[in-house]
Amino acid sequence: MQTVAKNTILSPLEKLKPFISEQTILVRSPGRINLIGEHTDYNEGYVLPAAIDKAAYLALTPRADNQINLFSIDLEDQYSGDIHDFERTEKSWPNYILGVADQFRQRGKLTSGFDAALTADVPIGAGLSSSAAVENAVVMALDAMLDTGYEKLTMVKMSQKAEHTFPRLMCGIMDMFASMFGKKNNVIRLDCRSLEYAYEPLDMSDFKIVLFDSNVEHSLGSSEYNVRRAQCEEGVALVKQYYPHVLSLRDVTMDMLNKYVLPVNELVYRRCSYVLEENARLLAACEYLEEGDMQAFGKKMYESHEGLSKKYEVSCKELDFLVEQVKNNPDVLGARMMGGGFGGCTINLVKEGAVESLIAEITKAYKAATGLDTKAYITKIEDGTTIL
């Protein structure tokens, strides 16, 4: 193996080089952004995500025995197990790979072992769905290795189930779907109930998508995520007593919430009303996108953040600060927190010529206000998960 000078920055593919042989399956699987429609996916609502130019890269090589060997290049860590008796581990990162392998095992398809090496340039903890990127990379690589010929949608569902069972985050389907089905220069309007989707072209000629990383990841992130999901289900259960056909918040109206949820539980009412409003915002925003009215689209992003912060309460003071700082800047069309919340990134639509000065301004202001550094990522919209 070549030795590399300490300060050399290697590309993901260069990092994987030592793990590649003739039999190796190489997959690139992107992270995702979501322009609007947050915490709506597990409520069978609408989302508007896109795959980005930051991704997980996996080199998977079949073995003749039952051994599984996993290598995280970025964490300098490894894991070994057997295809017949591996289970969830205390280490976090192997679970994203093992959860997917378990989906093939449950279907009776995992008939031999493999070596898998993983690296990524999608930042972890920034709300860009690094976990979905990894799961999709694994599902596509194992599908190729085992010649199962699964359709993309089947693979997306396997990735989602993997996250529910091994990392144990009860996520919706958006992250995996966007990472798998992404299309260059398009966002995906996805109906999370029917899984019908349409590509909406996003004209990026006059502006850039800039992400400001709050550099915080509050520990209640994943636990509160599951709490929000339970609160939404509680709202549905209260309405269902009067309307048995109601299966999710997608079937609920504001009138139903006002009548049957507000008098019983004001907190659950606030959570549910946010979801209904966010679905309506997204559908209006898609119309603005089709009309090319990016100013009106951006306004919906600000409204989305307000709802996430005040009604759904999944923001934090750092994310709120980043949005407040750009709110009255004419060069920023829209901004909001993105992802599960309690840390991660804000997503900003910024006029092309103003990107550098905005990054300098926000970096300085954020440091002064919080004592923390913020990283800025300028992202492009790219194609979804592919075998290289």
N, C-alpha and C positions, 0 to 999 in steps of 0.2 A: 504494500500500500504506500502511495506517495506521502511524503511528509509535506505539510503546508505551512508556510510562514504564519506566525500568530495573527498578524493584522490583515491577512488576506481575506477578503469577503468573497465567499464562494456562492455561486448560484445554487438553487435547490438541486438541479440536475447534476452539478459537479459534486455536491455532497453525497449524492446517491451512487456515484460512479463505482466505488468499491463493492457495492452490493449487487451490481448488474452482471448477469451472465446471459448466455443465448436464450435460456428458458424464461428469463425474467419478463413479467408483465409490468409495464410502467404506466401509471395513471396520474393525470393532473385533475384535481377536483377543487373548484373555486369556493371561496367564501361568498357571502352575499350581503347586499345592502337591502333595505326596505324603505321605499320613499314615503309610504304612508300605509296605515293599517296595522297597528301594533296590538298584540294580545287579542286579535280577532280570530286568528286561525283555529285555535282550539275551541272557539265558540261557533265554528262553522260559518264564519263570516268571510270577508274579502281581504286580500292583501295585494300589495303592488311591489314585489321584490325584483331584484336583478342579480345575476352572477357578476363577480368583479375580477379584476386582474391580479388578485392576491389569492393564493391557493395552497392546498396541501398536495404533496407529491409522494407517491407510494411506489416502492419497487418490491414486487411480490414474486417469489421464486418457488415453484412447486418442489416438494420433497417426496421421496419414495417411501418414507416411513410415516409414523403418526405424530411426529414432533412438530410443535409450533414454536418458532423463535421470532420474537419481535424486538426491533431496535428503534428507539427514539433518538435520532441523530442530534436534535436540538437540546434534548434533556440529558444526553449522554447516559442513557439508561436502557436496560433490556429486561425481557421477560421470556420465560420458557414454560411450555405446558404440553399436554397431550390432547389430541382432537377428541378423545372420548371422555376425558374427565376434567377439563378446565372449567373454572367457574369465575364469578366476579372477584376482582382482587381489591386489596386495600389501596394499592397504587391507583391513581386515577386514570392515567393515559391509556394503559392496555385495555381498559374496559370498552373504549370506543371501537377497538378492533375486534376484541373477543365477542362483544355483543352482536356484531355482524356475523362473525364466524358461527355463533350459536344459532342464528337464523337459518343458516345452511344446514347445520347439524340437526335442527328440529325437523327439517324437511327431508332428512335422510340423504343429503347430498354431499356432506363433508366426508369424503372417503380417504383423503390423504392429507399429510401435513404441509406446512409451508414456512418459508422465511419471509418476513416483511420488514422493510426499513422505511421509516417515515421522517419526512422533514416538511417544513411549511414556511411560507412567507406571509401567511395570513395571521395577523396578530392575535394572540390568545387573550381572552378576557376583554376584548374591545367591542363585543357585540356584533361581530362579523361572521358568526357561526362557524368557527374553526372546527367544532365537533362534527357538524353536518358534513363539512368538507372531507374530514377524515373518514367518516362512515360511508359516504358515497364512493370515495376512492377504494375502500376495502370491498364494498359490495360489487363494484364493477370489475375489480381485479379477480375476485373469487368466482364471479359469474364466468369470466373468460377462462380461468384456470380449470374450473369444473365443467365447463361447456354446458351450463344449464340453460342458456339462451333466454333468460328472463327479460321481459319488457322493462323499459325505464321506470314506469309507474310502479311495477312490482318491486323493483329495487329500492325506490324511494320509500315505499311502505315498510320494507325490511329494515332500512336505515332508521326510520322513525321508531319501529318496534325495538330495535337494538338499543336506542337511547332510553326508552322506557324501562327496559329490563336490566341493563348492566350499569350505566351511569345513573339510572333511576331519576331522570328528569322527564316529567310528563309533558313533553313539548308537543306543539302542533306540527303540522306537516310542511309549513312554509319553508323552513330553512333547507330541508333536504330537497324539496321540489325545486326551489330557485337554483340551488347548486347544481342539480342534475339537468334541468330543462333550460338553463340560461341561454340567451341568444344575444350576440354582440349588438350593441346600440339599441337594445329593446328592453323594456320592463315587462313583467308578466302580470297581467290582471288575472288573479287566481280566485276562483270560487272554492273555498275550502270545504264546502259541503259536497258539491257534485264533482269537484276536481276538474271542472271545465275551465279552460284557460285561453287567454288570447294575448298575443304579443302587441304591446303598444309602443310604436317607435318613439324614441326619446332623442330629440334633436339637440346634440351637445355642442353645436358650433359656437354658441355665444357664452356658454358658462361651463363651469367645472363642478364636479361633486367633491367637496372637501369634507373629510371627517376629522373632528377634533377629539382626541382620546383624553378622557378625563383623568386617566391614570389611576383611577380608583376602582376597586371591585369589592363592594361591601358584602360582608359574609352572609347577609340575609338574602342575597340574590336568589339562589335556587329554592330555598325553603319558602320564601314569600311568593315566588312564581307558582308553586303548587297550592299555596293558600288562595291566591287570586283565582286560580282555576276552580277550587272548591267553592269560593264565594259565588262565582257565576253559576255553578251547578245548583247552589242553594236557591238562587233567584229563579232559576228554571223550575225547580221543584215546587216553589210557592205558587207559580203561575199554573203549573200543570194540574194542580188540584181543581182548577176551574176550567182549564182547557186541556183535556187529555191528549190532544194531538201535538202539543208543544214538546219538542225533543231537545231543542237547544235555544240559545238566545236569538238565533236566526229566525225563529218562529214567533218571537215576542215583540210586542209593540210598546211604545212609551205609555200608551193608555193602560195596558195590562200592568206595567211596572208601577204606575201611579196608583192603581187600584189595589193590587194584591201584594206588592213588595214594600213600597214606601211605608205603609202603616205598620208593617211587621218588623222591618230591619232597614234602617236608614243607610247603614254602611253598605249592605248588599245592594240596595237600590242605586247608590252612587256608582258602584263597580259596574253594574249591569247597564246603567244609563250611558256610561262612557262607551261601552262596546257598541250599543245601538247608534250613538252619535258618530263614532269612528267609521262604522260601515257606511253611513250616509255621506260623511266627509269624503271617503275614498271614491265613491261612485261619482260625486260631483267633481272631484279632482281629475278623474279619468276623462270627463267631458272637457275640462279645461285643457288637458293634455292634447286631446284630439283637435281642439280649436287653436292650439299653439299659444294659449294664454298662460305663460309661465308665472306671471305676477300673481294671478288668481290661484294658481296651483300652489305657489309658495305660501300664500296666506293660509291655505288649508293645513300646511305642515306646521305652522305656528299654532294653529288651533289644536292640532293633534297633540303637540307638546303640552299645551295648557291642560288638556284633558288627562293626559298621562300623569302629569305632576299633581294636579289638584283633586281629580276624581278617582283615578285608578291608583294614585300614590305609589308609583314605581320609579319615580325619578329620585334625585338626591340633590343636595345644595350645589355640588360641583357641576352637574349636568344643567341645572337651572341657570347657574351663572353663565355657562357657555352660550346658552340660548339668549339670555337677556342681553349679553354683550353685543350680539349681532342684530338684535331685533329692529333697531332704528337705523341700521346701516343700509343705505339705498343700493349698495353693491351685493347685498345678500337677499335673494328672493324669498328664501324660506329656510327654516331650521327646526330641528326637534331632536329629542333623544331617540335612540334607535336600539332595538333589541329588548331583552328581558327587563333591563333596568338596573337601578342601584349601582350604576357605574357603567363603564364602556364608553361609547362614542356618541357625539351628536353628528347628525348629517346636515350639511349645508349646501344650498345651491348658490354658487358664487359667480358673479360676472367674471369672465375670463381675465380681463386686464387687472382685476383687483386681488387676485389670489395671493400673490407674494406679500403685499402690504397688509392684507387681512391676517395672514398667518403670523407675521411679525407682531402685529398689534395685539392679537388674542393671546399669543404666547406670553407676552410681557404682562398683560392685564391679569391673566390666570395665575401666573406665578406670584404676582403682588397680592392677589386676593386669597389664594389658597396655600401658597408655599409649595405648590406642586408644579412639575413640568407637564406641559401637554404636548403630545406628538400630533402632527398633522399628516394625514394621508390624503393624497389626491388620487382618486380612483377612476378607473375606466370600466365601462360595462363590457363584459366578455362572454364567450360561449361557456356552456356548462361542462360537467364532468366528461372527460374523454380519455381514451387509451392513446398514449403517445406513440 
